[in-house]
Amino acid sequence: MYLRRTAEIRLVVMLTCACLAASSTSVSAATTHWVNDNDPNGDRTPPGQSCNDPGYPTIQSAVDAAAPGDRINVCPGTYTEEVTIPAGKDNILLRSVRFWAAVIKAPPVMLGETKSIVRVNGARGVTIFAFTISGPGGGPCDSLRYGVRIDEGGSADILANHITEIHDTPFSDCPNGIAVQVGRRAELTVGSGRILGNAIDTYQRNGPTVSNEGSFAEIAYNRILGVGPSTVNPQNGVVVSGGATGSIRHNFVAGNIFAAQDTGLVSTGILLFQSGQVIVDHNALRSNDNGVALFEPAAGSTATFNHVRASTFDGIALSPASGIRVAFNDVGRNKGPGIGVFFSQGNALQSNRVERNGQSGVLLDGAEGNEIDGNRVRRNGTESGDTTDGIRLTGFSTANTLRNNRLKDNVTHDCHDDSVGSGTGGTANFWIDNRGRTSQPQGLCAADDDDDDDDHDSDDPDIGDDHDASPRAQLAPQTSPGARRRYAPCE
């Protein structure tokens, strides 16, 4: 898997570089503008020729001078400024000539109306490539709202940047501090973007966030790290909300944990909150409060082929959701249920591997008309009375169909259903051809002669046996050489 993911990431980077090269030659009339905050010759003549002979001292001055389709090369240095690319500056390529060596840093006092370090304000087809975009803000609340913001119908590719320290000083409980914002429902503005191959960390509130009907983002191949246990502000790695749509694929998301649990608030690795249709696919999530949380996303959304480990609560939670497909996920060693379906209807849970979770492997609570089919559910639960099982349905769960699931060595039972009705075994649900050794009531599942044929544990080199290990310790794999190759495509 490491080799495959490394090859995928390298391909993304090579294609990005190829696209940038093509863009520099496809429009012969385009001008290249050179920015250097430290002019070696002391005589800037726009547009400049190189880092030794630049044309501009600031990025904004180059943006102001650029025509649509122009390239802006930014030389190594720290540029303390707010950069706005307005409508009419379409297809501008803003590029750090050395990877992460050009730093766009938040001023101590943000003067722009949106308090964004970089804002794509109506321009379309903009590319922002290989910068460090960094805070922090200079005040204790609402001093810095966004690392990058795309709004007013703008569109941009945010490629291979390091977006970091997007927070107040010190960290505050204010709701600002979002690494990348695409559209915003509260302001009735939309945007679209591709957020690819970035390292995103140390944000106060959220990583990439897509909001408002009409907004869309492809969020892929990023490494998104929260600050770990925090008592100040609940963080989320990726958020799609307010009718926005998106594709969230091949990201590593970790360390979004809110330690002030008496507030009832939790952090989440990937959160769909009343979103439009979203694809959540092939992501690795580690040490978040909830791995993937699906709160009223549009029907047709999917969560497939994700790898979810070491969540404080649920690995994947539908709460509530309807018409969602959750399939082919590997969900293990989370402290809560592996997959929780709460007050949700008409969803499909198919062919998931759910193992060694602290509570039930699959929990249906107040769930109706869901299909639970072909899942492998092993070694889940905790010895604490009859409160956890392999697949557990509460008394409020009805008309669900559970078919062809294979269960083994779960605590307390492999199959458990507290409902009462005219279904299987006097329950209100339908259990068909499930394989397990213990059942409450009897008859929900039955042992099979070949139960041991596929009885093997996950051989995941990144995952330890103790799901109670500290969240910070569980972040260790992302610092290993293999994880750096896998999730930091720009290194």
C-alpha positions in Angstrom: 0.0 0.0 0.0 2.8 2.4 0.8 4.4 1.9 -2.7 1.0 2.3 -4.4 0.2 5.5 -2.5 3.7 6.9 -3.0 3.4 6.3 -6.8 0.0 8.0 -6.8 1.3 11.1 -5.0 4.4 11.3 -7.3 2.1 11.1 -10.2 0.0 14.0 -8.9 3.1 16.1 -8.4 4.5 15.3 -11.8 1.1 16.1 -13.5 1.0 19.4 -11.5 4.4 20.4 -12.7 3.6 19.3 -16.3 0.4 21.4 -16.2 2.4 24.4 -14.9 5.0 24.0 -17.6 2.3 23.8 -20.2 0.6 26.9 -18.9 3.8 28.9 -19.2 4.1 28.1 -22.9 0.5 27.8 -24.1 -0.1 31.6 -24.1 2.7 33.3 -25.9 1.6 36.8 -24.9 1.7 36.0 -21.1 4.2 38.0 -19.1 6.3 36.7 -16.2 6.6 39.0 -13.3 9.4 38.6 -10.7 9.0 39.4 -7.0 11.8 39.7 -4.5 11.6 41.5 -1.2 15.4 41.8 -1.2 16.6 43.2 -4.6 20.3 42.4 -4.9 20.7 45.2 -7.5 18.6 47.8 -5.8 16.9 48.8 -9.0 13.6 47.1 -9.7 12.3 47.5 -13.2 8.9 45.7 -13.9 8.2 43.0 -14.8 11.8 41.9 -13.8 13.9 39.1 -15.3 15.0 36.9 -12.4 15.4 36.8 -8.6 18.6 38.8 -9.1 16.8 41.3 -11.3 13.2 41.5 -9.9 10.4 43.9 -10.8 8.4 44.1 -7.6 9.0 44.2 -3.8 5.6 42.7 -2.9 3.3 40.1 -4.3 0.3 42.4 -4.3 2.2 44.9 -6.5 2.9 42.2 -9.0 -0.8 41.0 -8.9 -1.9 44.6 -9.5 0.3 44.8 -12.6 -0.5 41.4 -14.0 -2.9 40.8 -16.9 -5.0 37.7 -17.2 -2.9 34.6 -17.9 0.3 36.1 -16.5 2.8 34.2 -14.3 4.1 35.7 -11.0 7.4 34.1 -9.8 8.0 34.8 -6.1 11.6 34.5 -4.9 12.6 33.1 -1.5 11.8 35.5 1.4 9.1 36.5 3.8 6.3 38.7 2.5 4.2 40.1 5.3 1.1 41.2 3.4 -2.4 40.4 2.5 -2.7 39.2 -1.2 -6.0 39.7 -3.1 -6.5 38.4 -6.6 -9.7 40.2 -7.8 -12.2 39.6 -10.6 -10.6 40.2 -14.0 -7.3 38.6 -13.0 -8.2 35.2 -14.4 -5.7 32.4 -15.0 -2.9 34.0 -13.1 -0.2 31.6 -11.9 1.3 32.6 -8.5 4.3 30.5 -7.9 7.1 30.2 -5.3 10.3 29.6 -7.3 11.7 27.4 -4.5 9.4 25.0 -2.7 8.0 26.6 0.5 10.8 29.2 0.5 8.5 32.1 -0.3 6.5 32.8 2.8 3.3 34.8 2.7 2.8 35.9 6.3 -0.1 37.5 8.0 0.5 41.1 9.1 0.1 41.8 12.8 -3.1 43.6 12.0 -5.2 42.3 9.2 -6.9 45.2 7.3 -8.8 43.3 4.6 -12.5 42.8 5.0 -12.2 39.0 5.2 -8.9 38.9 7.1 -7.5 36.4 4.6 -3.8 36.0 4.0 -4.5 35.1 0.3 -7.9 35.8 -1.2 -9.2 34.8 -4.6 -12.0 37.4 -4.9 -13.9 36.6 -8.1 -10.9 35.7 -10.3 -11.2 32.4 -12.1 -8.6 29.7 -12.9 -6.0 31.0 -10.5 -3.1 28.7 -9.4 -1.3 29.2 -6.1 1.7 26.9 -6.0 4.4 25.8 -3.5 4.2 28.7 -0.9 4.3 28.7 2.8 1.1 30.6 3.9 1.4 31.3 7.6 -0.1 33.1 10.5 -0.5 33.6 13.4 -2.8 36.5 13.8 -1.7 39.3 16.1 -4.6 39.4 18.5 -6.6 37.2 20.9 -9.8 36.8 18.9 -10.8 37.2 15.2 -7.4 38.5 14.3 -6.9 36.0 11.4 -9.8 34.3 9.7 -8.4 32.4 6.7 -5.2 31.2 5.3 -6.7 31.1 1.7 -10.2 32.1 0.8 -12.0 31.7 -2.5 -15.2 33.6 -2.9 -17.5 35.7 -5.2 -17.6 33.0 -7.8 -13.8 32.7 -8.0 -11.9 29.4 -8.6 -8.4 28.4 -7.8 -6.0 25.4 -7.7 -4.2 25.4 -4.3 -1.3 23.1 -5.0 1.6 21.9 -2.9 1.6 24.6 -0.3 2.3 24.5 3.4 -0.6 26.3 5.1 0.1 26.7 8.8 -0.4 28.7 12.1 -3.9 29.9 11.0 -5.0 31.0 14.5 -5.2 33.9 17.0 -2.4 34.6 19.4 -2.8 32.8 21.7 -5.2 30.1 20.4 -8.7 31.3 21.2 -12.2 29.8 21.4 -13.4 32.2 18.6 -14.7 30.4 15.5 -12.1 31.9 13.1 -8.8 30.3 12.0 -9.8 28.2 8.9 -6.9 27.0 6.7 -8.8 27.2 3.4 -12.3 28.5 2.8 -14.2 27.9 -0.4 -17.5 29.8 -0.5 -19.4 30.8 2.6 -23.1 30.3 3.2 -23.3 32.9 5.9 -22.2 35.6 3.4 -24.1 34.1 0.4 -20.9 33.7 -1.5 -19.6 30.7 -3.6 -16.3 29.5 -4.9 -14.7 26.4 -6.3 -11.3 24.9 -6.1 -8.9 22.0 -6.2 -6.9 21.7 -3.0 -4.2 19.2 -3.8 -1.0 18.0 -2.3 -0.8 20.5 0.6 0.5 20.2 4.1 -2.1 21.8 6.3 -1.6 22.1 10.1 -2.0 24.2 13.3 -5.3 25.7 12.4 -7.6 27.0 15.1 -11.0 25.9 13.8 -10.9 23.9 10.5 -8.7 22.7 7.7 -10.2 22.9 4.2 -13.8 24.1 4.4 -16.4 24.2 1.6 -19.7 26.0 2.2 -22.8 27.1 0.4 -24.9 25.6 -2.4 -23.0 26.1 -5.6 -19.6 25.8 -4.0 -17.4 22.8 -4.9 -14.0 21.5 -4.0 -11.8 18.6 -4.8 -9.7 17.9 -1.7 -7.0 15.3 -2.4 -3.6 14.1 -1.4 -3.3 16.5 1.5 -1.7 16.0 4.9 -4.1 17.7 7.4 -3.0 17.7 11.1 -4.9 19.3 14.0 -3.0 20.3 17.1 -4.0 17.2 19.0 -5.9 17.3 22.3 -7.2 20.9 22.8 -9.4 22.4 25.5 -9.8 25.7 23.6 -11.6 25.0 20.3 -13.1 21.9 18.6 -11.2 21.5 15.4 -12.2 19.6 12.2 -9.9 18.4 9.5 -12.2 18.8 6.5 -15.7 20.3 6.4 -18.3 20.4 3.6 -21.5 22.1 4.7 -24.5 24.3 3.7 -25.3 22.4 0.5 -21.8 22.5 -1.0 -20.5 19.5 -2.9 -17.1 18.0 -3.1 -14.7 15.1 -3.5 -12.5 14.2 -0.5 -9.9 11.6 -1.5 -6.5 10.2 -0.5 -6.0 12.6 2.4 -4.3 11.8 5.7 -6.3 13.5 8.5 -5.2 13.3 12.2 -5.1 15.0 15.5 -8.5 16.7 15.7 -9.4 16.1 19.3 -11.4 18.3 21.7 -10.5 17.4 25.3 -13.2 19.5 26.9 -15.8 16.7 26.6 -18.1 18.1 29.2 -19.2 20.7 26.7 -20.8 18.1 24.5 -18.7 19.3 21.5 -16.4 17.0 19.6 -13.8 17.3 16.8 -14.0 15.4 13.6 -11.6 14.2 10.9 -14.0 14.6 8.0 -17.4 16.3 8.6 -20.3 16.5 6.2 -22.8 18.9 7.8 -26.0 19.4 5.7 -23.9 19.2 2.6 -24.8 18.4 -1.0 -23.5 15.1 -2.5 -19.9 14.4 -1.4 -17.6 11.5 -2.2 -15.3 10.5 0.8 -12.9 8.0 -0.6 -9.6 6.3 0.2 -8.7 8.6 3.1 -6.6 7.6 6.1 -8.0 9.0 9.4 -6.1 8.7 12.7 -6.6 10.0 16.2 -9.7 12.2 15.7 -12.7 12.4 18.1 -14.9 11.0 15.3 -13.2 9.7 12.1 -15.9 10.5 9.5 -19.2 12.2 10.7 -22.1 12.3 8.3 -24.7 14.8 9.6 -27.6 15.1 7.1 -25.5 15.0 3.9 -27.5 14.8 0.6 -28.6 11.4 -0.4 -26.2 9.7 -2.8 -23.1 10.7 -0.8 -20.6 7.9 -0.2 -17.9 6.9 2.2 -15.8 4.2 0.7 -12.4 2.6 1.1 -11.4 4.7 4.0 -9.0 3.6 6.8 -10.2 4.8 10.2 -8.2 4.2 13.4 -7.9 5.4 17.0 -10.9 7.7 17.2 -12.0 8.9 20.6 -15.6 8.0 19.8 -17.0 6.6 16.5 -14.9 5.5 13.6 -17.7 6.4 11.1 -21.0 8.0 12.3 -24.2 8.6 10.5 -26.2 10.9 12.7 -28.7 11.4 11.1 -28.4 10.5 7.4 -30.5 9.0 4.7 -29.5 7.4 1.3 -25.8 7.1 2.1 -23.5 4.3 1.1 -20.7 3.3 3.5 -18.7 0.5 1.9 -15.3 -1.2 1.8 -14.0 0.8 4.8 -11.4 -0.6 7.2 -12.5 0.6 10.7 -10.6 -0.6 13.7 -9.3 0.2 17.2 -11.6 3.1 17.8 -12.8 3.7 21.4 -16.4 3.9 20.4 -18.4 2.0 17.9 -16.7 1.2 14.6 -19.7 2.3 12.6 -22.6 4.0 14.3 -26.0 4.6 12.6 -28.1 7.0 14.7 -31.7 7.9 13.8 -30.9 7.3 10.2 -33.0 5.7 7.4 -32.3 4.0 4.1 -28.6 3.7 4.2 -26.4 0.8 3.0 -23.4 -0.5 5.0 -21.6 -3.0 2.7 -18.4 -5.0 2.8 -16.7 -3.1 5.6 -14.1 -4.6 7.8 -14.8 -3.6 11.4 -12.4 -5.0 14.0 -11.2 -4.4 17.6 -13.3 -1.4 18.4 -13.9 -0.5 22.0 -17.7 -0.6 21.7 -19.9 -2.4 19.3 -18.5 -3.1 15.8 -21.7 -1.8 14.1 -24.3 0.0 16.3 -27.8 0.8 15.0 -29.7 3.2 17.4 -33.1 4.6 16.3 -32.2 3.3 12.8 -34.9 2.3 10.3 -34.8 0.6 6.9 -31.1 0.3 6.6 -29.2 -2.5 4.8 -26.3 -4.1 6.6 -24.7 -6.5 4.1 -21.5 -8.5 3.8 -19.5 -6.9 6.6 -16.8 -8.6 8.5 -17.1 -7.8 12.2 -14.5 -9.2 14.5 -13.3 -8.8 18.1 -15.2 -5.7 19.0 -16.6 -4.8 22.4 -15.5 -4.4 26.1 -16.4 -6.6 29.1 -18.8 -4.2 30.8 -22.0 -6.1 31.1 -24.1 -6.7 28.0 -23.6 -3.3 26.5 -21.4 -4.1 23.4 -21.6 -6.6 20.6 -20.5 -7.3 17.1 -23.7 -5.9 15.5 -26.0 -4.4 18.0 -29.5 -2.9 17.4 -31.3 -1.0 20.1 -35.0 -1.4 20.8 -35.8 1.7 18.6 -34.3 0.2 15.5 -36.8 -1.3 13.1 -37.2 -2.7 9.5 -33.5 -3.0 9.0 -32.1 -5.9 6.9 -28.9 -7.6 8.0 -27.6 -10.1 5.5 -24.5 -12.2 4.9 -22.4 -10.6 7.6 -19.6 -12.6 9.2 -19.0 -12.1 12.9 -16.7 -13.7 15.4 -15.3 -13.2 18.9 -17.2 -10.1 19.7 -18.1 -9.1 23.3 -20.9 -9.7 24.5 -22.6 -11.3 21.4 -21.8 -11.5 17.7 -25.4 -10.6 16.9 -27.7 -8.6 19.3 -31.1 -7.1 18.7 -33.3 -5.5 21.5 -36.2 -4.6 19.3 -39.5 -6.5 19.4 -41.7 -7.3 16.4 -42.6 -9.7 13.7 -39.1 -10.1 12.2 -36.4 -12.6 12.8 -36.4 -14.2 16.3 -39.3 -11.9 17.4 -37.3 -8.8 16.7 -38.4 -5.9 14.5 -35.6 -6.5 12.0 -34.7 -9.1 9.4 -31.5 -11.2 9.9 -30.6 -13.3 6.9 -27.7 -15.7 6.4 -25.4 -14.1 9.0 -22.6 -16.1 10.5 -21.7 -15.8 14.1 -21.4 -18.0 17.2 -23.4 -16.0 19.8 -26.8 -14.4 19.4 -29.3 -12.5 21.6 -32.0 -13.5 21.0 -31.2 -16.9 19.5 -31.5 -17.3 15.7 -30.1 -14.0 14.5 -26.9 -15.7 13.3 -25.5 -19.1 13.2 -22.0 -20.7 13.3 -20.6 -21.9 10.0 -18.2 -24.8 9.5 -15.7 -22.6 7.6 -15.7 -19.7 10.1 -12.0 -20.1 10.6 -11.0 -20.0 7.0 -10.6 -16.3 6.8 -9.8 -15.8 10.5 -6.9 -13.4 10.4 -6.2 -10.1 11.9 -5.4 -6.9 10.1 -1.7 -6.9 9.3 -1.4 -3.1 9.4 2.2 -2.0 10.2 1.0 1.4 11.4 -1.5 0.2 14.0 -0.7 -1.0 17.5 -2.8 -3.3 19.6 -3.8 -0.7 22.2 -6.6 1.6 21.1 -6.3 3.4 24.5 -2.9 4.7 23.6 -2.6 8.5 23.9 -3.7 10.4 20.8 -0.3 12.1 20.5 1.4 8.8 20.6 -0.9 7.5 17.9 0.2 10.3 15.6 3.6 8.7 15.4 3.1 7.0 12.1 2.8 10.3 10.3 6.4 11.1 11.3 7.8 7.8 10.1 9.7 7.8 6.7 7.0 5.6 5.2 4.2 8.0 6.2 6.2 11.0 5.0 6.5 9.4 1.6 2.8 8.5 1.6 1.2 11.7 2.9 3.7 14.6 2.3 3.9 14.7 -1.5 5.8 17.9 -1.6 8.8 16.8 0.5 
